[in-house]
Amino acid sequence: MLRNQAHFNPFSDKFDSEKISKDLETYRELKKSGEVINDYDPDDFNALNIIEATPLFNAYFKQLYDYMKDAINKTQAHPENIIKYLVAIVNSQTSDINREVVDKIENINSAIRLEEIATFQVHSAVEGNPINAIGAFEIQIDLLNILINYLVYFLDIKGLHDNFNEDELEHITRYMFSTSNVLCVVKDSYDIVTWEDGRIVEMPNNEIHLKYKDDTYPVLQRIGLHRIERNVLASKVEFHNIYLENSRIADVINLKRKKAVVTELRINNRGFIDFQISKTTQHIINEEIITGLAAIVSFYPHINLEPLKNLNRLNIQDLIILYGELLSLSNSIENIFSEQESIKDSKLKCYLARIKKKELISYLQNLTTYSKAQIESFLTVIESDIYLKKSRINLWSRPLLKTRDVYFFILPALKAPNYLQMIDEWLESAQYSLKDRGTALEKLIKSDMVRFLASKGSYAIVPQKQKFILSKKESEEIDLIVSMEKMVFIAEIKNIKFPMEPRDYHNGYKRLKEGAEQVLRKRDFILRNASSFEAELNGIRGKQIHVAVICNYPHFTGIEIDGVPVIDYMVLQTYMNKGEITDLKVEFNEDDSTDAEIINTKRIWTNIDDFYNNFGSYLKNPTIIEQIDPFIELGKSRITMEEADPRMFMQVAEFSS
């Protein structure tokens, strides 16, 4: 009920404490009557604790929501005008943060690791205190998502206009933005304990602590996110070098790009963009396209380049190329902003950048060979239209904010795109289901397993069929079976969406739990009927039997569900291939090339006996988790103001400084 009933949601105007009280009374009556059997259900126990705190969370929501209503009633300013100022605020702050990060990197003389970048601290105009640099970018989008989704409720109010006092509206918008910071982190923490099976604990000194379900879970999440960043970066470096050294690959990437570049860009006093494009003698390398393709190579190698449904024959690579050209325009806008003085000395509206739809289409037509219809299809999968109320605004997956026929450039959303989440959004828009993606991943894994195991003995086989039939009435579809001389490995393969929010993690975990239940059932089916499958699996009896759920993303790698270890494909690939993990140091040269040096190699197994002996423990605690875990520490982060009563803290897992 906490997750699905609107009147239980403290961040909704439909929150109703009286109705909740009636529901709780019904629950207590059911317990007394014996219909609720388990008095010690930890799920219900934790849910009841969360319910007790919902009025406190609702107070934070009402403070901001009521202020919005009062501000709109007082100024009679249309929500679009407030949104303009909000966009300008995040652009100005992003420009400041970017300058600070660049200065920090330039002042470091030695090579740095990605783990060190993750601990960079910058000053945040939102927080008021130094915070993590990556978090400083991300919080801008989280705040905009909350504010814009609330503001759309006021779009239909009659009598609102564009005649307002600029200084007054700027002051109101700034206050709204800074106030929403507390609401944002409080809401996110509430969503974590509600959707990810967390708990609320009352502590001494009038403190409330919000915690994950266990201490391991947030650590493994943080390691998973770090591995994604590291793997995409490594793929980008490799892809970059291939692009420079292999003209055939470069020609394929540039096939639908024109030899052209933006030579002049201006932003007028209303924030509208004007640009000049000139022809060049060769294709200009676009790092954004390289990054997008690196994300595909890292985590979606199983997705082919066939045209996607309902997108005018565009494929994933086409979408990456168009998005890369859009980001080039965004980078040019950022350069203009960075040349301006600090926000204290510049008018806020100087950080507003927008473009009419027809102009953006023209820009993309001048830089690529895609048709107008194809470009319009591309825009439909990256735009967040505030007037399209059937779906919630999410600038992470759809970073181009649209009002009528005008697009706003929001630098933090465009500057560091999460390609993986956007790719999932694009695939869903094209009706490419998670099940279909899982089937594609299954084919890739089977093909790779055959290749990896070719050198590991003649007993190693990977059946290509999926259905194992005992009789017409009894059979099982098994995603992956690897049978070797001394072991049988049975796995369920699950493709999940890239999780950004607590509800995404909940849905991902739910899908993996289904996989754990399935693989245990299928293992028992094989063992129960071993005599029927002995021949095609080169024997079953006497061998070690291992099971796992294999996922496309590493967020859940290292957890166990019902005793079944969850791993990602890269973890399995590392073990089954060469059984080694290498650390690289990369240096970027002035000519844009890179030099990579192996600084460490970790062997997971050295011979076939090690291979068999270490496999079970490796599934439960992969070596890559062991390597990164010492750099992560658990702590708590205050999510309310210092003077709040009570003060609330959220459990966090971060890289140690």
C-alpha positions in Angstrom: 0.0 0.0 0.0 2.9 2.3 0.7 4.2 1.8 -2.8 1.0 1.8 -4.7 -1.8 3.7 -2.9 -1.7 7.5 -3.6 -3.1 8.4 -0.2 -0.1 6.8 1.4 2.3 8.9 -0.6 3.5 11.8 1.5 4.8 13.6 -1.6 1.4 13.7 -3.3 -1.4 16.2 -2.8 -3.6 13.1 -2.4 -1.9 12.2 0.9 -4.6 11.5 3.4 -3.7 10.7 7.0 -7.3 10.0 8.0 -7.7 7.4 5.3 -4.4 5.9 6.3 -5.6 5.6 9.9 -8.7 3.7 8.7 -6.5 1.3 6.7 -4.4 0.7 9.7 -7.4 0.0 11.8 -8.6 -2.5 9.3 -5.2 -4.1 9.3 -5.2 -4.4 13.1 -8.7 -6.0 13.0 -7.5 -8.6 10.5 -4.6 -9.4 12.8 -6.9 -10.0 15.7 -9.2 -12.2 13.6 -6.2 -14.3 12.5 -6.4 -13.4 8.8 -2.9 -11.8 9.1 -1.0 -14.9 10.4 2.6 -13.7 10.8 2.9 -11.2 13.6 6.6 -10.8 12.9 6.6 -10.2 9.2 9.6 -7.9 8.9 8.2 -6.3 5.7 5.1 -5.2 7.5 7.1 -4.2 10.6 9.3 -1.9 8.5 6.3 -0.6 6.5 4.5 0.4 9.7 7.6 2.3 10.9 7.7 4.2 7.6 3.9 5.0 7.9 4.4 6.5 11.3 6.9 8.9 9.7 4.9 9.9 6.6 3.4 13.1 8.2 6.9 14.3 8.7 7.8 13.7 5.1 4.5 15.3 4.0 5.4 18.5 5.8 8.5 19.0 3.5 6.3 18.4 0.5 3.6 20.8 1.6 6.2 23.5 2.4 7.4 23.6 -1.2 4.1 22.9 -2.9 2.2 25.6 -1.0 5.0 28.0 -1.7 4.7 27.3 -5.4 0.9 27.9 -5.3 1.4 31.2 -3.4 4.2 32.4 -5.7 2.0 31.7 -8.8 -1.0 33.4 -7.3 1.1 36.4 -6.2 2.9 37.0 -9.4 0.3 35.5 -11.8 3.4 34.4 -13.8 2.9 31.5 -16.1 4.8 28.3 -15.1 6.8 28.4 -18.3 8.4 31.6 -17.1 9.4 30.0 -13.8 10.8 27.1 -15.7 13.0 29.5 -17.8 14.6 30.8 -14.6 15.0 27.3 -13.2 16.9 26.3 -16.4 19.1 29.4 -16.2 19.9 28.6 -12.6 21.1 25.1 -13.3 23.1 26.2 -16.3 24.8 28.9 -14.3 25.7 26.5 -11.5 26.8 23.8 -13.8 29.1 26.3 -15.6 30.6 27.2 -12.2 31.0 23.6 -11.1 32.7 22.7 -14.4 35.2 25.5 -14.1 36.1 24.3 -10.6 36.5 20.6 -11.6 38.7 21.6 -14.6 40.9 23.7 -12.3 41.3 20.8 -9.9 42.3 18.4 -12.7 44.8 20.9 -14.2 46.5 21.4 -10.9 47.2 17.7 -10.5 50.6 16.8 -12.0 50.5 13.0 -11.7 48.1 10.5 -13.3 44.8 10.0 -11.4 42.5 7.0 -11.0 38.8 7.1 -11.6 38.3 6.4 -7.9 40.1 9.7 -7.1 37.8 11.6 -9.5 34.9 10.1 -7.6 36.0 11.8 -4.4 36.5 15.3 -5.9 34.8 18.0 -3.7 33.4 21.2 -5.2 31.4 24.1 -3.8 27.7 23.8 -4.4 25.4 26.7 -4.5 22.6 24.3 -3.7 24.1 22.7 -0.7 26.1 25.6 0.5 29.0 23.3 1.5 31.6 21.3 -0.5 30.0 18.2 -1.9 31.0 15.4 -4.3 31.6 16.7 -7.8 29.5 14.0 -9.6 26.7 14.5 -7.1 26.8 18.3 -7.7 25.9 17.7 -11.4 23.3 15.1 -10.6 21.5 17.1 -7.9 20.7 19.8 -10.5 18.7 17.3 -12.6 17.0 15.7 -9.6 15.8 19.2 -8.5 14.6 20.1 -11.9 12.7 16.8 -12.2 10.9 17.5 -9.0 10.1 21.2 -9.6 9.0 20.8 -13.2 6.7 17.8 -12.4 5.0 19.9 -9.7 4.8 23.0 -11.9 3.0 21.2 -14.7 0.0 21.0 -12.4 -0.4 24.8 -12.7 -0.2 24.9 -16.5 -4.0 25.0 -17.0 -4.7 27.8 -14.6 -6.4 30.6 -16.4 -5.3 34.2 -16.2 -1.6 33.6 -15.9 0.6 35.9 -18.1 4.0 37.0 -19.1 3.9 40.4 -17.5 5.8 40.1 -14.3 8.6 41.8 -12.3 11.8 40.0 -13.4 13.7 40.7 -10.2 10.8 39.4 -8.1 10.3 36.3 -10.1 14.1 35.6 -10.1 14.1 35.9 -6.3 11.1 33.5 -6.0 12.6 31.0 -8.4 15.9 31.0 -6.5 14.2 30.4 -3.2 12.1 27.7 -4.8 15.2 26.0 -6.2 17.2 26.1 -2.9 14.2 25.0 -0.9 13.6 22.0 -3.2 17.1 20.7 -2.4 16.0 19.4 1.0 12.8 18.0 -0.4 14.7 16.2 -3.1 17.1 14.4 -0.8 14.3 13.7 1.7 12.1 12.3 -1.0 14.9 10.2 -2.5 15.7 8.7 0.9 12.0 8.0 1.6 11.8 6.2 -1.8 14.8 4.1 -1.0 13.4 2.8 2.3 10.0 2.3 0.7 11.0 0.7 -2.6 14.2 -1.0 -1.7 13.0 -2.7 1.5 14.8 -0.3 3.8 13.9 0.8 7.3 13.6 3.8 9.5 15.2 3.8 12.9 14.7 6.3 15.7 17.9 7.2 17.4 18.9 9.2 20.5 19.2 13.0 20.3 16.0 13.3 18.3 17.5 11.8 15.2 15.8 9.6 12.6 18.1 7.3 10.5 16.9 5.9 7.1 18.8 2.7 6.3 19.1 0.2 3.5 17.9 -3.4 4.1 21.5 -4.4 5.0 25.0 -2.9 5.0 26.2 -4.9 2.1 23.5 -3.8 -0.4 24.5 0.0 -0.8 28.2 -1.0 -1.0 27.6 -3.4 -3.9 25.4 -0.8 -5.6 28.2 1.8 -5.4 30.8 -0.7 -6.7 28.4 -1.5 -9.6 28.1 2.1 -10.5 31.8 2.6 -10.4 32.4 -0.4 -12.6 30.1 1.0 -15.2 32.0 4.3 -15.2 35.3 2.5 -15.4 34.3 0.1 -18.1 32.7 2.7 -20.4 35.8 4.9 -19.9 38.1 2.0 -20.8 36.0 1.2 -23.9 36.1 4.9 -24.9 39.9 5.0 -24.8 40.1 1.8 -26.9 37.4 3.0 -29.3 39.1 6.4 -29.6 42.4 4.8 -30.6 40.7 2.5 -33.1 39.0 5.5 -34.6 42.3 7.3 -35.1 44.3 4.3 -36.3 41.7 2.5 -38.5 40.3 4.6 -41.3 37.7 1.9 -42.2 36.2 2.1 -38.7 36.2 5.9 -38.9 34.5 5.7 -42.3 31.7 3.5 -40.9 31.1 5.8 -37.9 31.2 8.9 -40.1 29.1 7.4 -42.9 26.0 9.5 -42.1 27.9 12.6 -40.9 28.7 15.5 -43.1 32.1 17.2 -43.3 30.9 20.3 -41.5 31.3 22.2 -38.2 29.7 25.0 -36.3 31.9 28.1 -36.9 29.9 30.7 -35.1 27.3 30.5 -32.3 25.4 33.4 -30.7 22.7 33.6 -28.0 20.4 36.6 -28.2 19.0 38.5 -25.2 16.0 36.2 -25.1 18.1 33.1 -25.0 17.5 31.9 -28.6 20.5 30.3 -30.4 21.8 31.4 -33.8 24.5 29.4 -35.5 26.7 29.3 -38.6 27.8 26.1 -40.1 30.8 25.7 -42.6 32.1 22.9 -44.6 35.4 21.2 -43.7 37.8 19.1 -45.6 37.5 16.1 -43.3 35.2 14.8 -40.6 35.7 16.4 -37.2 36.1 13.8 -34.4 33.1 13.9 -32.1 34.0 12.6 -28.7 30.4 12.4 -27.6 29.7 9.9 -30.4 32.7 7.8 -29.3 31.4 7.8 -25.7 28.0 6.7 -26.8 29.3 3.9 -28.9 31.6 2.8 -26.0 28.6 2.5 -23.8 27.0 0.1 -26.4 30.2 -1.9 -26.7 30.5 -2.2 -22.9 27.0 -3.2 -21.9 24.8 -3.7 -25.0 27.0 -5.8 -27.4 24.1 -8.1 -27.8 21.9 -5.4 -29.5 22.3 -5.5 -33.3 22.1 -2.5 -35.6 18.8 -3.4 -37.3 16.3 -0.5 -37.7 14.1 0.0 -34.7 10.4 0.0 -34.9 8.5 3.3 -35.3 11.7 5.3 -35.7 11.9 5.7 -39.5 14.5 3.0 -39.9 16.9 4.5 -37.4 19.1 2.1 -35.4 20.9 2.5 -32.1 24.1 3.8 -33.8 22.0 6.4 -35.7 20.5 7.7 -32.5 24.0 7.9 -30.9 25.3 9.9 -33.9 22.4 12.4 -33.8 22.7 12.7 -30.0 26.4 13.3 -30.3 25.8 16.2 -32.8 23.3 17.6 -30.3 25.8 17.5 -27.5 28.4 19.3 -29.7 25.9 22.2 -29.9 25.4 22.0 -26.1 29.2 22.1 -25.6 29.4 25.2 -27.7 26.7 26.8 -25.5 28.7 25.9 -22.4 31.8 27.5 -23.8 29.8 30.8 -24.2 28.6 30.5 -20.6 32.0 29.8 -19.3 33.3 33.0 -20.8 30.8 35.0 -18.8 31.5 36.3 -15.3 30.3 34.5 -12.2 26.6 34.3 -11.5 26.9 37.1 -8.9 27.8 39.6 -11.5 25.8 38.4 -14.5 22.0 38.5 -15.1 20.5 35.1 -14.5 18.8 35.2 -17.9 22.2 35.2 -19.6 22.4 31.5 -18.8 19.2 30.7 -20.8 19.7 28.8 -24.1 16.9 27.6 -26.3 16.2 26.8 -29.9 13.1 26.5 -32.0 12.3 23.0 -33.2 12.7 23.9 -36.9 16.1 25.4 -36.2 17.3 22.3 -34.4 16.1 20.1 -37.3 18.0 22.4 -39.7 21.1 22.1 -37.5 21.1 18.3 -37.5 20.3 18.2 -41.3 23.4 20.4 -41.9 25.6 18.1 -40.0 24.2 14.7 -41.0 22.5 13.0 -43.9 19.4 11.9 -42.0 16.1 13.0 -43.4 13.7 15.5 -41.7 11.4 12.6 -40.8 14.2 10.6 -39.2 15.4 13.6 -37.2 11.8 14.2 -36.0 11.7 10.6 -34.9 14.9 11.0 -33.0 13.6 14.1 -31.2 10.5 12.2 -30.0 12.7 9.8 -27.9 14.8 12.5 -26.3 12.3 15.2 -25.6 10.4 15.9 -22.3 7.3 17.8 -23.3 5.8 19.7 -20.3 2.4 19.7 -22.1 2.4 16.0 -22.6 0.9 15.1 -19.3 0.5 11.4 -19.8 4.0 10.8 -18.7 6.2 12.2 -15.9 9.1 14.5 -16.8 12.4 12.6 -16.5 15.4 14.6 -17.7 17.8 11.7 -17.1 16.2 9.6 -19.9 14.8 12.5 -22.0 17.1 15.5 -21.4 15.7 17.9 -24.0 13.0 20.0 -22.3 10.2 21.1 -24.7 7.6 23.8 -24.3 5.4 24.1 -27.4 7.9 24.1 -30.3 10.9 25.3 -28.4 13.7 23.2 -26.8 15.6 24.3 -23.7 19.3 23.3 -23.3 19.8 22.0 -19.8 23.6 21.7 -19.4 23.8 19.1 -16.5 21.4 16.8 -18.3 23.2 17.1 -21.7 26.8 17.5 -20.4 27.2 14.1 -18.8 24.5 11.9 -20.4 23.8 8.5 -19.0 23.8 6.7 -22.4 22.8 3.4 -20.9 19.6 4.7 -19.4 18.8 6.6 -22.6 19.5 3.5 -24.7 17.0 1.6 -22.6 14.5 4.4 -23.1 15.1 4.3 -26.9 14.7 0.5 -27.0 11.5 0.7 -25.1 10.2 3.4 -27.4 10.9 1.0 -30.2 9.0 -1.8 -28.4 12.1 -3.8 -27.9 11.1 -5.6 -24.7 13.3 -6.7 -21.8 12.5 -10.3 -22.8 13.7 -9.7 -26.3 16.9 -8.1 -25.0 17.4 -11.0 -22.6 17.1 -13.5 -25.5 19.7 -11.5 -27.5 22.0 -11.5 -24.4 21.5 -15.3 -24.1 22.7 -15.9 -27.7 25.8 -13.7 -27.1 26.7 -15.5 -23.9 26.3 -19.0 -25.4 28.4 -18.0 -28.4 31.1 -16.6 -26.1 31.1 -19.6 -23.8 31.7 -21.9 -26.7 34.6 -19.8 -27.7 36.1 -19.4 -24.2 35.8 -23.1 -23.3 37.3 -24.4 -26.5 40.7 -24.6 -24.8 39.4 -26.1 -21.6 39.0 -29.8 -22.5 36.8 -31.9 -24.8 34.2 -32.4 -22.1 33.2 -28.8 -22.1 29.9 -28.3 -23.9 27.3 -25.5 -24.1 24.0 -26.9 -25.4 22.5 -24.4 -27.9 19.0 -25.6 -27.4 16.9 -23.9 -24.7 14.1 -26.4 -24.0 14.9 -29.6 -22.1 12.1 -32.0 -22.6 11.3 -35.0 -20.3 7.8 -35.7 -21.7 5.0 -33.8 -23.3 3.9 -32.7 -19.8 7.2 -32.0 -18.3 9.9 -29.7 -19.6 12.0 -26.7 -18.7 13.4 -23.8 -20.7 17.0 -23.2 -19.5 18.8 -20.1 -20.6 22.4 -21.4 -20.1 24.0 -24.7 -19.2 27.7 -25.2 -19.2 28.8 -28.8 -18.6 32.5 -29.5 -18.1 34.5 -32.4 -16.8 34.0 -31.7 -13.1 31.1 -29.2 -13.0 27.8 -28.2 -14.4 26.8 -24.5 -14.4 23.1 -23.6 -14.8 22.1 -20.0 -15.1 19.1 -17.8 -15.7 19.8 -14.7 -17.8 18.0 -11.5 -17.1 18.2 -8.2 -18.9 17.1 -5.3 -16.7 16.6 -1.6 -17.3 19.4 0.7 -16.1 18.3 1.7 -12.6 18.4 5.4 -11.7 15.7 5.7 -9.1 14.7 3.5 -6.1 11.7 2.2 -8.0 14.0 1.1 -10.8 16.1 -0.8 -8.3 13.0 -2.4 -6.9 11.9 -3.6 -10.4 15.3 -4.8 -11.2 15.6 -6.8 -8.0 12.2 -8.2 -8.5 13.2 -9.5 -12.0 16.3 -11.0 -10.6 14.4 -12.7 -7.8 12.2 -14.3 -10.4 15.4 -15.5 -12.0 16.7 -17.0 -8.8 13.4 -18.9 -8.2 13.5 -20.2 -11.8 17.1 -21.3 -11.8 16.6 -23.3 -8.6 13.5 -25.0 -10.1 15.4 -25.8 -13.3 18.5 -27.1 -11.4 16.2 -29.5 -9.4 14.5 -30.6 -12.7 17.9 -31.5 -14.2 19.1 -33.3 -11.1 15.8 -35.1 -10.6 16.0 -36.4 -14.1 19.8 -36.7 -14.5 19.6 -40.1 -16.2 17.6 -38.6 -19.0 20.1 -35.8 -19.7 23.4 -37.6 -18.8 24.3 -38.2 -22.5 23.8 -34.8 -23.9 25.5 -33.1 -20.9 28.5 -35.5 -20.9 27.5 -36.6 -17.4 25.9 -35.0 -14.4 26.4 -37.3 -11.4 29.4 -36.7 -9.3 30.0 -33.2 -10.7 29.8 -29.9 -8.8 26.5 -28.1 -9.6 26.6 -24.3 -9.6 23.8 -21.9 -10.2 23.6 -18.2 -10.8 21.5 -15.4 -12.2 23.4 -13.4 -14.9 22.4 -9.8 -15.4 23.4 -7.3 -18.1 24.3 -4.6 -15.5 26.6 -4.9 -12.4 24.4 -3.0 -9.9 23.4 -6.2 -8.1 26.6 -8.3 -8.6 27.7 -9.8 -5.3 24.2 -10.2 -3.7 22.5 -13.5 -3.1 18.8 -14.1 -3.6 17.4 -17.2 -2.0 21.0 -18.6 -1.9 21.5 -17.9 -5.6 24.4 -15.6 -6.5 23.8 -12.7 -8.9 26.6 -11.8 -11.3 26.9 -9.7 -14.4 28.0 -10.9 -17.8 31.4 -9.2 -17.5 32.2 -11.1 -14.3 31.4 -14.4 -16.0 33.3 -13.4 -19.1 36.4 -12.6 -17.1 36.5 -16.0 -15.4 35.6 -18.1 -18.4 38.0 -16.4 -20.7 41.5 -15.9 -19.4 40.8 -15.7 -15.7 42.6 -12.4 -15.2 41.9 -8.8 -14.4 44.2 -6.0 -15.6 44.6 -2.4 -14.4 45.6 0.1 -17.0 47.1 3.6 -16.7 46.2 5.8 -19.6 47.9 9.0 -20.7 46.3 11.4 -23.3 48.7 12.9 -25.8 48.6 16.3 -27.5 47.6 14.7 -30.8 44.5 13.1 -29.1 46.0 9.7 -29.1 46.4 7.7 -25.9 49.1 5.4 -24.4 47.9 2.6 -22.2 50.1 0.7 -19.9 49.2 -2.4 -17.8 50.2 -1.6 -14.3 48.8 -4.7 -12.6 47.4 -8.1 -13.5 45.4 -10.2 -11.0 45.1 -14.0 -11.8 41.8 -15.6 -10.7 42.9 -19.1 -11.7 46.2 -20.4 -13.1 45.3 -24.0 -14.2 42.2 -26.1 -14.8 42.2 -27.4 -11.2 42.1 -23.8 -9.9 39.3 -23.1 -12.4 37.1 -25.8 -10.9 38.1 -25.2 -7.3 37.6 -21.4 -7.3 34.4 -21.1 -9.4 31.9 -21.5 -6.6 33.5 -18.9 -4.3 34.0 -16.6 -7.3 30.3 -16.6 -8.1 29.5 -15.5 -4.5 32.3 -13.0 -4.2 33.8 -12.0 -7.6 37.4 -10.8 -7.5 36.5 -7.4 -8.9 34.2 -6.8 -5.9 37.1 -7.8 -3.5 39.4 -5.3 -5.2 37.1 -2.3 -5.0 35.4 -3.0 -1.7 38.3 -1.7 0.5 37.9 1.7 -1.1 34.2 2.0 0.0 33.1 3.1 3.4 29.6 3.3 4.9 28.5 6.5 6.6 25.5 8.7 7.1 24.5 11.9 5.4 22.3 14.6 7.0 19.3 15.1 4.7 17.6 17.9 6.6 18.7 21.3 7.8 21.0 21.3 10.9 18.3 23.0 12.9 15.5 20.7 11.8 13.5 18.9 14.5 13.9 16.0 14.2 17.1 15.7 12.1 17.1 13.0 9.5 20.1 11.0 8.2 20.4 8.6 5.2 22.9 5.7 5.1 25.4 6.2 2.3 28.3 4.2 0.7 31.0 6.4 -0.8 34.6 6.1 -1.8 36.9 7.0 1.1 38.8 10.2 0.7 
